[in-house]
Amino acid sequence: MLGLMRSLALELAEKNICVNAVAPGTIDTDIIAGYTKKMREERIKEIPLRRLGTPEDVANCCLFLASDLSNYITGETINVNGGLYIH
């Protein structure tokens, strides 16, 4: 998927179309509903911001990318994970 995103970003740049990806981390949704309390606590300890993400966190990133505020960003993957994969 990321390779496709980068290829599209390169191809569509001449038409002033930006293509980016959003990579959510552990988001507090039904996907993790099966986590035990201990599993949740252990995961939260791994996240530098010390909390799970919310659907709103991901939506805010998408809103930014859909806005004119991001019109010079293309071919990028934005990790919405509370700093879990800082490199």
Buried (B, 14 or more C-beta within 10 A) or exposed (E): EEEEBBEBBEEBEEEEEBBBBBBBBBBBEEEEEEBEEEEBEEBBEEBEEEEBBEEEBBEEBEEBBEEEEBEEBBBBEBBBBBEBEEE
